[in-house]
Amino acid sequence: MNWRNQWSVAILLMAGAVSAGCTTSLFKTTAQEQPPRRPAARTGADYPGFRLEAGPRGELSLLFMEKTPAHTGLLLNRSTDYGATWQRPVTISQNPDPRAQMSPPSMQSDATGIALAWRVKKPGSKTIYFTRSKDRGQTWPAEPTALIREGSPFSPGLSANPGSHLYLMWQDEERPVRDLKFMASSDAGSTWPAQPISLTAHLAAKGAHVYDSTFASDQTGRVYVAWHETGVAPSRRIVFTRSADFGQSWLSEPMAIRALTDTTGPRFTSPVLIADTAGHVYLAWNETHSAGSDIYMTRSDDGGTTWPHPPVRLTSVSPGAVTVPQNLQFTVDRAGTLYAIWTEKVDETSQRVAFRRSIDFGRSWEPIQFLDGEDREGRYSESPVIKVDEAGRVYVAWQQWQRGAWGEWRIFFTRSEDHGVTWRREPIRLDTLPQTSARPRLRPLNLLADGEGTVYVTWAGDPFGKVDGFLNRSKDYGVTWLPKEQWLTDPSSLVGHDTSAPTVGPSR
């Protein structure tokens, strides 16, 4: 399970942790293109991110943050009827210090429990906290566990193996190395080691810099980590290391998967790492150069022991064209079909949702398809997310701005029923409420498919002059959707909420 694909880029639903990179829109609206600003119709807290998890028989768990001038809280809401109604949210943690900054948590869940990890930053201190519910969010410990109080940790990432193994990774802010730290729990987070493992200790005396780390795990006990480093000959490298024993021991020296010696040439950004159950490990990254950037990927067929395949370029553009790919995501199904999605800037005013697939574990790739409808000048799409079910259905959602048509960000969805061979001619719009600002919504979006016909998309928007959460739902594999999005964060029921008396919350 790859935590980076779930939480990466800007504010997560929740925003990315260790490996998440902040992606900035390349488009800036002019004064004439700004949508009309309406007076704020409602007041209350901001709810800047959402993470949705599905359990059996229509059970949903919705994790989000609550920000007021007086505190920052971490809340969880539950539904037992596929999101038609919601209980009153439960407070997992609340920090009364108005100076405290809480990172959106990384989240992992299984059939019985939900585990969370996050960072709280205060003047003079940075702490990583962990907590876990053993009954899928109905009850939580009275206080979270402060796992890391030393150093200057960035926001952590959390990954899991089926069973009881949990993995926590983060980078340290201390320069120049920004050490990469790792911890593993073999009992679902009940106990953790006294000290973390340093995965980059070999760089301490070399003046190296570590950036953009990402990690994944599989069902056999293997854990994989990759990052971008500079300052060690050759000058720039994409580096990989692995553990075959649930994170207890690691390679004595990491592998250089891609290396460049020209200090003025391309630079690496945003590595993405995923693994399947057959021992295939896939690693992709951006190479940025003076004319734009390109996406490359490679793979290992033996659990990361060897990497015999040269990198393949996924961005396919005409000679001399400039492309700026962003928001890269990968997913793979059990048959070995690999799906890649990203946004690609095709000219100065347009950015499209690009999709490619491979049916042979990444050996070869089919031509690029653009999923955001018929080509129209001025279309600017952002932050796509992708899910695949075992029946061959592929779901994609994103946000989009259209020059000359509308001056606000809207939420769109498309689907394929044949493993990504064909797609809807035109996407479906999922939101109806206009925005009060022209800035992109908080991203990435959250897309969830339960494999039994229900598909959910959640997002953060500001139609009432503050950040609230919204959801749309399909019960027929994404063919039809609710005519109006659900409003998840009614200020009257959340600010000052009473967690002792669960009630049905607003459904629209």
N, C-alpha and C positions, 0 to 999 in steps of 0.2 A: 504494500500500500504506500503510495507516494504522498506524503503530507504536503509537499510543495505544490502539487497540482491542485490540491484542495484549498490551499490558503494563500497561495502566492499572489502577488502584485497589489500594491497599495493597500488600502484598508480592506481587511478580509471580509469576507462574510464571516470569516474574519480575516484580516489582512495577513499577509505572509509573515512567516517568522524568519528563521535563520536565513533561508535562501531566497526569501521574497525580495524582488527588486521593485522599486517604485517606478512605474512607467508613466511618463508625462505625455499628454496629448500634444501632437505637433501642430494642431490647429488652434488658432486664436480668433475669436469672433470679433467683428467690428461693432461699433456702437449701434449701427443701423440693424444689425442682425441679432442683437440681444432680444430675447423674448420679453414681453411686457411684464413688469414686476407688479404683483398684486399685494395688497396689504396682508400681512400674516393673519390668517383666520384663527389660528390656534396657538397657544403658548404651552410651554412645559419643557421637559428634558429632551435632549437629542439622543437618538438611538442609531449609532453610526455603523452598525455591521451586524450581519446575521449568518448563522450556520445552521443548516437543517440536516437532521439525521432521521432515517426511517427505521422503525422496528416492525414487529409482526402485526398483521391484521389492522392496518391503518393507523398504527401508533407513530406519532411524530414528536421529535424533541427539537425545539428551536432555541438556540443559544444567541444572546445578544448583549450589548453593553448599554448602560444608561449613564448619561453625562448631565450633571446639573452644576451650577456654580458651587454647590456645597460638597459634592461627592461624585465619585465614579463607582458604578456598581456593575456586577456581572450577574445576569439573570438568565433563567431558563424557563420556557413555557412548554406545555405539553398539550397534544391533541390525541384523542383516541378514535376519531372518525374522519381520518384522511384530511384533516385541516379544516373541516366544516365549522367546528367550534373549538375554542381554546380555553384552557383553565387559566386561573389567575397565576401570573408568573411567580417563581420562587427565586429569592435572592441567594446566590451561591457565595458571593463575596462582595463586600462594600468597603471602600476606602474613604474615610471622612476627611482626609487631608486634601484641601483644594489644590495643593501644589503637586500632588501625586499624579503621575501619568501611567495608566494601565494599558499594556499592549493587548490587542485583541487575542484571545487565547487560541492555541492550537488544540484540536479536539480529535479524539479517537473513541470509537464505540464498538461494542460487540453485542451479543444476544442478551447479556445481563447487565453490562456496566457502561458508563461514560467517563472517560478520563480527560482532564483539562490541564494545560500548563500555560503560564503567562508570566510576564515581567511587570513589576511595579518600580517605577523610577521616581525617586524623591531627591531633593537637594542633598547631596552627600552620600546617597545609597542607591543601589540597584539590586533587586531581589527577584529570584525566580520562584514562583509558587506552583504547587501541584495539588490537585484534589481529584477524587473519584467517587462517583455514585455507584452503588452496587445494585440498584434497582431501576436503572435506566432513567435516572433523573428525578424520581419521586422524593428521595431524601438525600441529603448531603452532609458531610462532616460539619461540625459547628465552625471550624476554622480550617482554612487550607494549610498545607505543609510548606514551610519556607525551605526549599531544597538548597538554594544557592544564595549566600549572603556576601560572598567574597568576590573581588574583582569588579568588572564592569560589563556584565553580560548584555548582549543584545536579546531581542525577543526569541524565545526558544521554539523549536519544532518538535513535534511528537509523532512517533510512528509506532506501529504495533504488529505483532505476529498473531495469528489465531492461537488462542490459548491465553497464557498469562504473561507474555513478554511485552514489555513496553520499552521504548527507546526515546531518549531525550537528547537533543543536540542544540548547541548555540555557539555563536562567536562572541569573543570578548572584545570590548571596545578599546582596550589598552593597546596603544600603538608601540612599535610599528607593525608587529606581526598580526594582531587580531587573532589570537589563538583560537583554534576550533576545539570545543570540548564536547564530550559524549558521556552519557550515563545509561545504564541498562538495569531494568528491574525484572526479575523472573517470577514475581508474584502479583502481577497486575498493579504495581505501584504501592503495595503495602510497605515494602522496604526498598531502600536505594543504597548504593555504595556511599561510604563516607566521603570519598573524593572522586571527582570525574576523571576520565581518561583524556589526555591531550592527544589529538590526532595530528597536530602540527608541531610537536615539540622539536622535530628535526630542523625546523626553520628558525629557531630562536636566535642562533648565532650567525645567521646568514643575511639578516636584514631584509627578509622577504615580507611580502604583503599577501594576505589571504582575503579573497572576496567571493561573494555569490555562492555560498555552499548549498548543497542539496543532498538529500539522502532518501533511501528507500529500503524496504526489507521484503523478504519472501516467506513462504510457509515452511522452509526447511531450516531456519535458524541463521540464514545468511543476511548480513546487513551491508549496505553499499553506501559509500559517501564519495562525492565529487566536489571539486571547487576550482576556482581560477586563482592562480598565484603569479606574482611578479617578483623579480629581484633575485631569482636563482637561475643560473645558466642551464639551458637557454632562457632568454629573458622572460618569456610569457608562456604559461603552460596551463592546460586543462589536466587536472590531477585526479586520480582515483585510488581509493583504498577499500578494503573489504574485511569483513569478519565472517568466519564460518561457524562460530560457536555462540550465537546470540549476543554478539557484541562484547565478549569477554577479552578476546585477543585480536590483534590487527596485524597487517603487513608491517614488517620492520621498516620498509621504505615505500611510500606510495608510488604508483605508476604514473608516468607522463603519457596521457592518451593523445595529446596534441600539443606541439611545441613550436614556437616561432622565435627566431634569433634576431630578427630585425626590430630594433627598439622603436623605429619610426613607422613600422608597418601596422597591419591589423591588430586589434586587441579583442580579447574574449569578454563576453558578458553572458549572464543569465543561463548557466547550465541547467538542464532538466534531466532527471534520472528516474527511470521506472524499471520494474522487474516483473517477469511473469513466473508462473509455477513450474515451467519446464527448464529453468536455468538460464533463460535469455535475459540479459541486462542491456538496456538501451540508454544511450547518453547522447544528448543533443545540446547545442550551444549556438550563440550568435558570434560571428566574426565581423567586427565593425571596421570599415576602412574609409578612406577619404571620399569615396563615391557613394557610400551607403553602408549596407551590411547584408550578410547572408546567414542562413541557418544551415548548420552541418550536423550530421548524426552518425554514430557508429554503434556497434553492438558486440557483445560477448556471448558466446554460445555455451559457456561452461561456468556460469555463475561468477563471472568476473575474473577468472584465473588468467585467461588470455584474451587479447583484443586483436584478432588477426585481420579484421576487416577495415580497409581504409575509409576515412570519413566520406559520406555522401552528401552532396549539396542538395537541400530540399527546395530552396528558393530558386525558381526557374524563370528567368526574365530574359528579354531580348537583349542582344549585345548593345552595350552602352547605356542601358536603362539603369535608373537609380531606384533601389528598393530599400525600405526601412522596415523590416519585419519586427514585430513585437508580440508579447502576450502568448508565447509558444506553450502549447500543451500537447501531451501524448497520452494515448490510452491503447490498450491491446486486449483482444478477446482470446478465448481459450483455443480457437482454431489457428491462432498465429497471425491474424489480421491486425496490422498496426495502423493507427489513425493519428494524424498530426494536424493541428489547427493553429493558425496564428493570424494576426492582422498585418497587412502589407500596404504600405503607402505607395500608391501607383502614380500619383502626380502631386502637385503642390496643394491641392484641395481635396483629394480623395484618398480614402483608406478602406480597403476591402477585407472581408473575412475569407482567408484562403484555407483550403482543405486538400490534403493528399492522403492516400492510403497505400499500404503495401500488403500483399497477400502472402508473402514469403519471409516473414520475420524481419523485414527491413532490407532484404537483399536488393530489391528493385522497387521502384515507386511509380504509380500511375500519374498522369498529368494533373496539374493543379485545377481545382474547381473553386469558383468564388460562390459563396453560399448566400450572400445578402441580396439576392434578387437580380433583376435586369440591371445592366450597367447604366447608371445615371451620373452625370457630372455633379460633383459636389457631395457625393455620399461619403460620410466619414464614420466608420464602424470601429468600435472599441471593445476590449475585454471579453472576447468570446470564451465560452465554457462548453465542454463536450462530455457526453455520457454514452455508453454503449451497453445494450443488454444482450443476453445470450441467444436471442432469437434473430439477431442481425439488425435490430433497429438502432439507429444512431440519432442522437438528439443534440442540437446545438442552440444556444441562446447567446445574445449579445446586446449591447446598446448602440444606438446609431443617431447621428445628427445629419440632416439633409439640407444643404445650402439651397435657398430659393423655395423650399417646400415647407419646412418648419424650423423654428429656431430654438429647439430644445432637444434634449436627449430622450429617446424612446426605447422601449424594450421589445426585441423581436426574437422569434423562434422559428426554426425549421427542423425537418426530420427526414430520415431516409429509412425505408423498409428493407433495403437489400444490401446491407453492409456498406453503405456509402457510395454505391454505384450511381444511383439517381436520387434527386432531391426535389422538394417542392419548387415550383417555378417562382413563386413569390412567398416570402416569409409571412408569418402571422404576428401581428402586434398584440402584446400581452397587457399593456398598460393603457389607461384611459385618462388619468389625471395629469394636467399640465404641470410643468416645473416652474418654480419661481426664480430660477437662475439658469444661466447658460452653461455652467460648468458641468463636466461629466458627473454622473452619479457615482456614489462610492462603489468601488469595484474590488474584486470581480463579482459578478453575479453568482448566485448559487443555483445549480441545476441538479435535480435528483430524480432518478427513475427507479421504482421499486421492482421492476421486472414483471409485474402483474397487471400493468396497464396504467398505473397512476404516475404522472410526471408532474413535478413541482418546479417552479422558478420563483426565487425570492430576490428582492433587491431593496436598496435604500434610495429614497427620493425625498424631495422637499416641496411638495405641492402646497404645504401649509406654512411655509416660511421657516421650517425646522426639519431636521432629519428624522424621518420615520421609516418603518419597514412595511413592505408589501409582498403579497404572494398571489400567484395565479396557479391554477391546477387543471390538469386534464385527467379524465378517467378512461380515455380510450387511446392510450399510447401517443398522445400529442396531436390527435386529429382535430378535436374541438376543445375549447377552453371556456372558463367562466367568462361571461360577458363583461364583468368588471372585477378588477383586482380586489383581494381582501386587504383590509387595513389591519396590520398586526400590532401596532403600537399606539393605541388610543391613549393620549396623555391622561385622561380622566381616570383610567383604570390602572395606569402604571406608576405615575408619580405618586409617592406615598402609598404604594399598594400594601394591602394586608395579606401576607402570605399564609396566615393561619386559617383563612376561610376561602378555599378555592371556589371560584365561580366561573360561569361561562363568559368569556370575553367577546369582544366584537368580532363578527365574521366578515363584515364588509366595511 
